[in-house]
Amino acid sequence: MPTAYDQVLYPGLPFSRSHPDQLAVMATLFGMNPAPPQRCRVLEIACADGGNLIPMACEFPESSFVGFDLAHAVVENGQRQIAELGLRNICLDQMDLMDVGSKLGTFDYIIAHGLYSWVPEPVRDKLMATVKALLAPQGVAYISFNALPGCRVRQAFREMLLFHLRNTQDPGERIAQAREFLQCFTQAQDRPGEKENLWRTEAESLLEKSPAVLFHDELGEVYDPVYVHDFAAHAGRFGLQFLCEASYTDMQLRKYPEEVKDRARRWAGEDRVLRELYSDFLRGRPFRRTLLCHDDIPVAGDLLAERIPRLYAASPANAESRQRDLRPGAVERFLGPKGSAAETSHPLAKAALLTLIQAWPECLSFDDLLAKSANLAGQAPDAGTLGQILHGTFAAGLVHLHVLPPRCVARPGPFPQTTALARWQAGRGINITTVRHSTVQMEGETERRFLAVLDGTRDLPALIEELAQFGPHSRDEIARQIQENLGKLARLGLLVG
């Protein structure tokens, strides 16, 4: 029987925090010994068309990947992609979670993104039971859900929209009328002299969603946000425990005054879940990406900084000042993605961040970073201090940590190359998956044509000849554009060695 997801196809996209490398990082830092990403088994429940799972299978040919979804249409799309890419280490099936048994085997990583809050209670119970039954002893489960109290305003919008659409059944009409209502709402809030308000902000965020996401996430049959402590208690009934959030930055209260943070810590005591709950109270967080593990595993109360030297580091940040001063006492400000920022006057901290920025999107091992940053700062190597620096910048969202460095390179070689997946995607759409398991949009046909020919067999003269047929530009101009575009692709994480 067709589902709503067969009527309106949900877009399949990569979720960077569900990547096995990132799950392994968080598990390692909180005391576990997870399976290496390059040799693991991954299960995704409600996988849609495999937009999250297929890039992993392309990246790790010696690992195996299994996904299933209730909707026929999206699974068939994913199966076609797998066949065209020639992948042998991934299988997508149409299956009902309620019918899943133990025959699938055990998995090192289990992913359930965008499912928990949108299914009835018996299905949520089955999800937890399935995770418990199929999770390897040192396995990690990633489950996202809509969280309270942050979703209260969104719940109110859902109720208004469902009332407004009470006589409309056609999916396309429901989407159009829902967007019309939200646009009307934002205009009603936009009166002269009126301050920014939560209602308008929420309506605008809903309008920014793709029509398919709005249809399924806000207008779906079930919408059940929960508090994090209730989610953890639910997991506990099935022999699972809260490990941490998929993003360490999401576990911080960095922007709040010390007095506020001290009170929140006092109220929560040593209870890690209550710490997260009070964080949600203060921040009004509407969405969580929570990691679970078996309840018999000792879990650290906080990140184990002594394990950071096992990992690789990278930084997408930028220094605010063009004239960088590494001298003690001179404050430098660094800006990262999503509004993250940090200031430091410590010479080694400044040198470490500048070294990582220069190397982006490549990673550096701890020892390599230690040597290079100490040399740049003119100091003796200090591993303990560098570990503290990486701890703080990781918490601030300025530094990424990896168990396994991604294949991306900072500078193109003589025969530039992107991934087979990116080339395949460039010939079929605008959403391109990077080596860092994120999505970039390439709306220009010329850009996509350029990406599609970067198969590692063409040097610069060959690329010039290839692209000359698509436009009237001189070869010198084409060469300049190629060099410029290669630099952009490298920074996006789309070039490999």
C-alpha positions as CSV (number, residue, x, y, z in Angstrom):
1,M,0.0,0.0,0.0
2,P,1.5,3.4,-1.0
3,T,2.6,5.6,1.9
4,A,2.7,9.4,2.1
5,Y,6.4,9.1,1.3
6,D,5.5,7.4,-2.0
7,Q,3.2,10.3,-2.8
8,V,5.7,13.0,-1.9
9,L,9.3,11.8,-2.1
10,Y,11.4,12.8,0.9
11,P,14.8,14.2,-0.2
12,G,17.7,11.9,0.6
13,L,20.7,13.9,1.9
14,P,23.9,13.1,3.8
15,F,23.9,13.9,7.5
16,S,27.5,14.6,8.5
17,R,27.0,13.8,12.2
18,S,25.7,10.3,11.4
19,H,28.9,9.4,9.5
20,P,30.6,6.4,11.1
21,D,33.8,8.4,11.4
22,Q,32.0,11.0,13.5
23,L,30.2,8.4,15.5
24,A,33.5,6.8,16.2
25,V,35.0,10.1,17.3
26,M,32.3,10.7,19.9
27,A,32.3,7.1,21.1
28,T,36.1,7.2,21.5
29,L,36.1,10.5,23.4
30,F,33.4,9.2,25.8
31,G,35.3,6.0,26.7
32,M,34.3,3.4,24.1
33,N,36.3,1.4,21.7
34,P,34.2,1.6,18.5
35,A,34.8,-0.2,15.2
36,P,37.0,1.5,12.7
37,P,34.9,3.3,10.0
38,Q,36.8,1.6,7.1
39,R,35.9,-1.9,8.4
40,C,32.4,-1.8,10.0
41,R,28.8,-2.6,9.4
42,V,26.2,0.2,9.3
43,L,22.4,0.0,9.4
44,E,20.1,2.9,8.5
45,I,16.5,2.6,9.5
46,A,14.1,4.7,7.4
47,C,16.9,5.3,4.9
48,A,14.8,6.9,2.2
49,D,16.7,6.7,-1.1
50,G,20.0,6.1,0.5
51,G,21.2,9.7,0.2
52,N,23.0,9.3,3.6
53,L,24.1,5.7,3.2
54,I,25.3,5.5,-0.4
55,P,28.1,8.1,0.0
56,M,29.4,6.1,3.0
57,A,29.4,2.9,0.8
58,C,31.4,4.7,-1.9
59,E,33.9,5.9,0.7
60,F,34.5,2.6,2.5
61,P,34.5,-0.3,0.1
62,E,35.5,-2.8,2.8
63,S,32.6,-1.9,5.1
64,S,29.1,-3.0,4.5
65,F,25.9,-1.0,4.6
66,V,22.2,-2.0,5.0
67,G,19.2,0.3,4.8
68,F,15.5,-0.2,4.7
69,D,12.4,2.1,4.4
70,L,8.7,1.6,4.3
71,A,8.2,3.6,1.1
72,H,8.6,1.7,-2.1
73,A,9.4,4.6,-4.4
74,V,12.3,6.0,-2.5
75,V,13.9,2.6,-2.1
76,E,13.6,1.9,-5.8
77,N,15.3,5.2,-6.5
78,G,18.2,4.3,-4.2
79,Q,18.5,0.8,-5.7
80,R,18.8,2.4,-9.2
81,Q,21.6,4.7,-7.9
82,I,23.5,1.7,-6.4
83,A,23.3,-0.2,-9.6
84,E,24.5,2.7,-11.7
85,L,27.4,3.4,-9.3
86,G,28.3,-0.3,-9.4
87,L,28.4,-0.6,-5.6
88,R,28.6,-4.1,-4.1
89,N,28.8,-3.3,-0.4
90,I,25.3,-1.8,0.2
91,C,21.8,-3.1,0.1
92,L,18.5,-1.1,0.3
93,D,15.2,-2.9,0.9
94,Q,11.6,-2.0,1.3
95,M,10.7,-3.2,4.8
96,D,8.4,-2.3,7.7
97,L,10.3,-1.8,10.9
98,M,7.7,-3.8,12.7
99,D,8.7,-6.9,10.7
100,V,12.4,-6.6,11.4
101,G,14.0,-9.6,13.2
102,S,17.5,-10.7,14.0
103,K,18.3,-12.1,10.5
104,L,20.0,-8.8,9.6
105,G,22.9,-9.6,12.0
106,T,24.6,-7.1,14.2
107,F,25.9,-3.6,13.3
108,D,28.6,-1.4,14.6
109,Y,26.6,1.7,13.8
110,I,22.8,2.1,13.6
111,I,21.3,5.3,12.3
112,A,17.6,6.4,12.6
113,H,17.4,10.0,11.4
114,G,14.0,11.7,11.3
115,L,12.0,8.8,12.5
116,Y,11.5,8.7,16.3
117,S,9.2,11.8,16.6
118,W,7.1,10.9,13.5
119,V,5.9,7.4,14.3
120,P,3.4,6.1,16.9
121,E,4.5,4.8,20.3
122,P,4.5,1.0,19.3
123,V,6.9,1.8,16.5
124,R,9.1,3.8,18.8
125,D,9.2,0.8,21.1
126,K,10.1,-1.4,18.2
127,L,12.9,1.0,17.2
128,M,14.5,0.8,20.6
129,A,14.1,-3.0,20.7
130,T,15.6,-3.4,17.2
131,V,18.6,-1.2,18.2
132,K,19.2,-3.2,21.3
133,A,19.0,-6.5,19.4
134,L,21.1,-5.5,16.4
135,L,23.7,-3.3,18.0
136,A,27.2,-4.8,18.4
137,P,28.7,-4.9,21.9
138,Q,30.7,-1.6,21.3
139,G,28.2,-0.3,18.8
140,V,26.8,3.2,18.7
141,A,23.2,4.2,17.7
142,Y,22.4,7.6,16.3
143,I,18.7,8.6,16.8
144,S,17.5,12.1,16.1
145,F,14.2,13.5,17.5
146,N,12.3,16.7,18.0
147,A,12.9,18.0,21.5
148,L,10.9,19.9,24.1
149,P,10.6,22.6,25.1
150,G,12.0,24.0,21.9
151,C,9.3,22.5,19.7
152,R,6.4,24.0,21.6
153,V,6.1,26.9,19.2
154,R,6.4,24.6,16.2
155,Q,3.7,22.4,17.7
156,A,1.4,25.5,17.8
157,F,2.1,26.1,14.1
158,R,1.4,22.5,13.3
159,E,-2.0,22.8,15.0
160,M,-2.8,26.0,13.2
161,L,-1.8,24.5,9.8
162,L,-3.7,21.3,10.3
163,F,-6.8,23.3,11.1
164,H,-6.3,25.5,8.1
165,L,-5.9,22.4,5.9
166,R,-8.7,20.4,7.4
167,N,-10.6,20.2,4.2
168,T,-7.6,19.7,1.9
169,Q,-6.3,16.3,1.1
170,D,-4.2,16.7,-2.1
171,P,-0.5,16.7,-1.1
172,G,0.4,19.5,-3.5
173,E,-2.5,21.7,-2.4
174,R,-1.7,21.1,1.3
175,I,1.9,22.2,0.7
176,A,0.8,25.3,-1.3
177,Q,-1.9,26.4,1.3
178,A,0.5,25.7,4.2
179,R,3.1,28.0,2.6
180,E,0.5,30.7,1.9
181,F,-0.6,30.6,5.5
182,L,3.0,30.9,6.8
183,Q,3.7,33.8,4.4
184,C,0.5,35.6,5.6
185,F,1.6,35.0,9.2
186,T,5.0,36.5,8.7
187,Q,3.4,39.6,7.1
188,A,1.1,40.0,10.0
189,Q,4.0,40.0,12.4
190,D,6.0,42.6,10.4
191,R,4.5,45.8,11.6
192,P,6.4,49.1,11.9
193,G,8.2,49.4,15.3
194,E,7.5,45.8,16.2
195,K,10.4,43.9,17.7
196,E,11.7,40.6,16.4
197,N,9.5,37.8,17.9
198,L,9.7,34.1,18.3
199,W,6.5,33.5,16.2
200,R,7.8,35.2,13.1
201,T,11.2,33.6,13.4
202,E,9.6,30.1,13.6
203,A,7.3,30.8,10.6
204,E,10.2,32.0,8.6
205,S,12.2,28.8,9.4
206,L,9.3,26.7,8.3
207,L,9.1,28.6,5.0
208,E,12.8,27.9,4.4
209,K,12.2,24.2,4.4
210,S,11.7,22.4,1.1
211,P,8.1,21.6,0.3
212,A,8.6,17.8,0.8
213,V,10.2,18.3,4.2
214,L,7.4,20.7,5.3
215,F,4.8,18.2,4.1
216,H,6.3,15.2,6.1
217,D,7.8,16.9,9.1
218,E,5.1,19.4,10.1
219,L,2.0,18.1,8.4
220,G,2.5,14.4,8.9
221,E,0.1,12.2,10.7
222,V,2.3,11.9,13.8
223,Y,4.4,14.6,15.5
224,D,5.6,13.8,19.0
225,P,8.5,15.9,20.4
226,V,9.8,14.7,23.7
227,Y,12.1,15.9,26.5
228,V,15.6,14.4,26.5
229,H,15.2,12.8,29.9
230,D,12.0,11.0,28.7
231,F,13.9,9.8,25.6
232,A,16.7,8.5,27.7
233,A,14.3,6.8,30.0
234,H,12.6,5.1,27.0
235,A,16.0,3.9,25.8
236,G,16.8,2.6,29.3
237,R,13.7,0.4,29.3
238,F,15.3,-1.5,26.4
239,G,18.8,-1.8,27.9
240,L,20.3,1.2,26.2
241,Q,21.9,4.3,27.7
242,F,22.6,7.9,26.8
243,L,26.2,8.2,25.4
244,C,26.4,11.8,24.3
245,E,25.1,14.1,21.6
246,A,26.4,13.6,18.0
247,S,27.9,17.1,18.2
248,Y,30.1,18.0,21.2
249,T,29.4,21.7,20.5
250,D,25.7,21.0,21.1
251,M,26.5,19.9,24.6
252,Q,28.0,23.3,25.6
253,L,26.6,26.4,27.2
254,R,29.5,28.6,26.0
255,K,27.5,31.7,25.2
256,Y,25.9,32.0,28.7
257,P,27.3,33.8,31.7
258,E,29.4,31.7,34.2
259,E,26.7,32.3,36.8
260,V,24.1,30.7,34.6
261,K,26.3,27.7,33.7
262,D,27.2,27.2,37.4
263,R,23.5,27.1,38.4
264,A,22.6,24.7,35.6
265,R,25.5,22.4,36.7
266,R,24.4,22.6,40.3
267,W,20.8,21.7,39.5
268,A,21.8,18.8,37.3
269,G,24.5,17.5,39.7
270,E,26.3,14.4,38.3
271,D,23.4,13.3,36.2
272,R,24.5,13.6,32.5
273,V,21.0,13.5,31.1
274,L,19.8,16.2,33.5
275,R,22.7,18.4,32.3
276,E,21.3,18.0,28.8
277,L,17.8,18.7,30.0
278,Y,18.7,22.0,31.7
279,S,20.7,22.9,28.6
280,D,17.5,22.4,26.6
281,F,15.6,24.5,29.1
282,L,18.0,27.4,28.7
283,R,18.5,27.2,25.0
284,G,15.0,26.2,23.9
285,R,16.6,23.5,21.7
286,P,14.1,22.0,19.2
287,F,16.1,19.1,17.8
288,R,18.5,16.5,19.1
289,R,20.9,14.0,17.5
290,T,21.5,11.7,20.4
291,L,23.9,8.7,20.6
292,L,23.0,5.6,22.5
293,C,25.0,2.5,23.5
294,H,24.4,-0.7,25.6
295,D,23.7,0.1,29.2
296,D,26.6,-2.2,30.5
297,I,29.3,0.0,29.0
298,P,31.1,2.4,31.3
299,V,30.6,5.9,29.8
300,A,32.7,8.9,30.8
301,G,31.0,11.8,32.5
302,D,32.6,14.2,30.0
303,L,34.9,14.1,27.1
304,L,38.2,12.3,27.8
305,A,40.8,14.9,26.7
306,E,43.6,12.4,27.0
307,R,42.1,10.5,24.0
308,I,42.4,13.5,21.7
309,P,46.0,12.7,20.6
310,R,44.6,9.5,19.0
311,L,42.6,11.6,16.5
312,Y,43.1,13.8,13.5
313,A,42.2,17.5,13.5
314,A,40.9,19.9,10.8
315,S,39.5,23.4,10.9
316,P,37.1,25.3,8.6
317,A,37.6,28.5,10.6
318,N,39.1,31.8,9.5
319,A,41.2,34.3,11.4
320,E,39.3,37.6,11.7
321,S,42.5,39.7,11.3
322,R,44.6,39.6,8.2
323,Q,47.8,40.7,10.1
324,R,48.1,37.8,12.5
325,D,50.1,38.4,15.7
326,L,51.5,35.3,17.4
327,R,53.1,37.2,20.3
328,P,51.9,36.4,23.9
329,G,49.1,38.8,24.9
330,A,48.0,39.7,21.4
331,V,44.4,38.6,21.0
332,E,43.3,37.0,17.8
333,R,39.7,36.2,17.0
334,F,38.8,33.1,14.9
335,L,35.4,32.6,13.2
336,G,33.9,29.2,12.4
337,P,30.7,27.9,10.8
338,K,27.2,28.6,12.1
339,G,28.3,31.6,14.2
340,S,31.0,29.8,16.2
341,A,33.9,32.0,17.3
342,A,36.7,32.1,19.9
343,E,39.4,34.5,21.0
344,T,42.8,33.6,22.3
345,S,46.1,35.3,23.1
346,H,48.0,32.0,23.6
347,P,50.8,31.7,21.0
348,L,50.4,27.9,20.6
349,A,46.6,28.2,20.3
350,K,46.9,30.8,17.6
351,A,49.6,28.8,15.8
352,A,47.6,25.6,15.9
353,L,44.5,27.2,14.5
354,L,46.4,29.0,11.8
355,T,48.1,25.7,10.8
356,L,44.8,23.9,10.6
357,I,43.2,26.7,8.6
358,Q,46.1,26.6,6.1
359,A,45.7,22.8,5.7
360,W,41.9,22.8,5.3
361,P,40.1,20.7,4.2
362,E,42.9,18.2,5.0
363,C,43.5,16.8,8.5
364,L,46.6,16.7,10.5
365,S,47.6,14.1,13.0
366,F,48.1,15.3,16.6
367,D,51.9,14.8,16.3
368,D,52.1,16.6,13.0
369,L,50.0,19.5,14.3
370,L,52.1,19.6,17.5
371,A,55.4,19.9,15.5
372,K,54.1,22.5,13.0
373,S,52.3,24.7,15.5
374,A,55.2,24.7,18.0
375,N,57.6,25.6,15.2
376,L,55.2,28.5,14.0
377,A,54.9,29.8,17.6
378,G,58.6,29.5,18.2
379,Q,58.0,27.3,21.3
380,A,59.0,23.8,22.4
381,P,56.3,21.2,21.7
382,D,53.8,20.9,24.5
383,A,51.4,18.0,23.9
384,G,49.4,18.6,27.1
385,T,48.7,22.2,26.2
386,L,47.8,21.3,22.6
387,G,45.4,18.7,23.9
388,Q,43.6,21.4,26.0
389,I,43.5,23.7,23.0
390,L,41.9,21.1,20.8
391,H,39.4,20.3,23.5
392,G,38.4,23.9,23.7
393,T,38.2,24.6,20.0
394,F,36.4,21.3,19.4
395,A,33.8,22.4,22.0
396,A,33.5,25.8,20.3
397,G,32.9,24.3,16.9
398,L,36.1,25.7,15.4
399,V,37.9,22.3,15.0
400,H,36.7,19.0,13.6
401,L,38.1,15.7,14.9
402,H,38.4,12.5,13.0
403,V,39.3,8.9,13.6
404,L,40.2,8.5,10.0
405,P,41.2,11.5,7.8
406,P,38.9,12.1,4.9
407,R,40.5,11.7,1.4
408,C,40.0,15.4,0.4
409,V,43.0,17.5,-0.5
410,A,43.8,21.2,-0.1
411,R,45.5,21.5,-3.5
412,P,44.7,19.9,-6.8
413,G,47.4,17.6,-8.3
414,P,48.5,17.7,-12.0
415,F,45.5,15.5,-12.8
416,P,42.6,16.9,-10.7
417,Q,40.1,14.4,-9.5
418,T,36.8,14.3,-7.6
419,T,34.9,11.3,-6.4
420,A,33.0,8.9,-8.6
421,L,29.9,9.8,-6.6
422,A,30.3,13.6,-7.2
423,R,30.8,13.0,-10.9
424,W,27.7,10.8,-11.1
425,Q,25.7,13.4,-9.1
426,A,26.9,16.3,-11.3
427,G,25.4,14.6,-14.3
428,R,22.0,14.2,-12.7
429,G,21.2,17.1,-10.3
430,I,22.4,20.0,-8.3
431,N,23.0,18.4,-4.9
432,I,26.6,17.2,-4.7
433,T,28.0,15.2,-1.7
434,T,31.4,16.2,-0.5
435,V,34.1,14.0,0.9
436,R,33.2,15.5,4.3
437,H,29.7,14.0,4.0
438,S,28.0,17.3,3.5
439,T,26.0,18.7,0.5
440,V,26.8,21.6,-1.8
441,Q,24.5,22.9,-4.5
442,M,25.8,23.5,-8.0
443,E,23.1,25.2,-9.9
444,G,25.2,26.2,-12.9
445,E,25.4,23.8,-15.8
446,T,29.0,24.8,-16.5
447,E,30.0,24.0,-13.0
448,R,28.4,20.6,-13.1
449,R,30.1,19.8,-16.5
450,F,33.4,20.8,-15.1
451,L,33.0,18.6,-12.0
452,A,31.9,15.7,-14.2
453,V,35.2,15.6,-16.1
454,L,37.5,15.6,-13.1
455,D,38.1,11.9,-13.2
456,G,41.9,12.1,-12.7
457,T,42.8,11.4,-16.4
458,R,43.0,15.0,-17.6
459,D,45.7,17.6,-16.9
460,L,45.2,21.3,-17.3
461,P,45.6,21.4,-21.1
462,A,43.2,18.5,-21.5
463,L,40.7,20.2,-19.2
464,I,41.0,23.4,-21.3
465,E,40.2,21.6,-24.5
466,E,37.3,19.7,-22.8
467,L,35.7,22.9,-21.6
468,A,36.4,25.1,-24.7
469,Q,33.6,23.4,-26.6
470,F,31.0,24.8,-24.1
471,G,31.6,28.5,-24.5
472,P,33.2,31.3,-26.5
473,H,35.9,32.2,-23.9
474,S,39.6,32.2,-24.8
475,R,41.8,29.4,-23.6
476,D,43.6,31.8,-21.3
477,E,40.3,32.8,-19.7
478,I,39.3,29.1,-19.4
479,A,42.6,28.3,-17.8
480,R,42.1,31.1,-15.2
481,Q,38.5,29.9,-14.5
482,I,39.7,26.3,-14.1
483,Q,42.4,27.3,-11.5
484,E,39.9,29.4,-9.7
485,N,37.2,26.7,-9.6
486,L,39.7,24.0,-8.5
487,G,40.5,26.1,-5.5
488,K,36.9,26.5,-4.6
489,L,36.2,22.7,-5.1
490,A,39.2,21.9,-2.9
491,R,38.0,24.1,-0.1
492,L,34.5,22.5,-0.3
493,G,36.0,19.1,0.1
494,L,35.3,17.9,-3.4
495,L,38.9,17.1,-4.6
496,V,40.7,13.9,-3.7
497,G,44.3,12.7,-4.0
